[in-house]
Amino acid sequence: MNDTPAAGSGIDAAFVRRWLDLATTALDREADRLTELDSPIGDADHGSNMRRGFIAARTAVEQEPPGTPGGVLVLVGRTLISTVGGASGPLYGTLLRKAGKELGEAETVGADRLRDALRAGVDGVAQLGGAAAGDKTMLDALLPALDALTGALDAGGSAAEVLAAAASAAEEGSEATTPLRARKGRASYLGERSIGHQDPGATSAALLIGALAEAAGATGGGAA
């Protein structure tokens, strides 16, 4: 018997806090790798910046835990904007803050609502960065994740199943940035020399979506 919730139920503030905790753990664990990826095409600080920002966000949520999924995401986004240097803070902050605002004051949402909220966040990232699919940015992980999530929802999957599909697509998308030429951000200044390097932003985005899937799969009796 599948004990995970149906796609239309079960995601509350506790679930989003668990997602944040798992994402923070993953980004802390992978910080050196993210910085290594950033070294040839960026400022060699993506890993340290993401680690610092998410640890600060987790602390902020622990100190005054919001009571809704949207509230948690808004607080995390606001904290990232204020603590993460470079472009990553505004981009990740926009992603999560806009997603949180899209969820509004609902105490519990389903995977379909979360998908819509993430899409609003991704649209905000695209607008802020002026990027699109194929530009070798975090969108190359996030857009495939949204497409896979939508497809799995349409197929009637559980929350765990649809988020697992999103995580797999995000990971594949991040790896597929390696042969691309960067068209946005610091890496774009390198022109052809940006080819052959996996994008660190897409990689950290895949870690974020992977933590979301892990939160759904590790909750046992439900997404809450």
Order of alpha helices (4+ residues) and beta strands (2+ residues): beta-alpha-alpha-alpha-alpha-alpha-beta-alpha-alpha-alpha-alpha
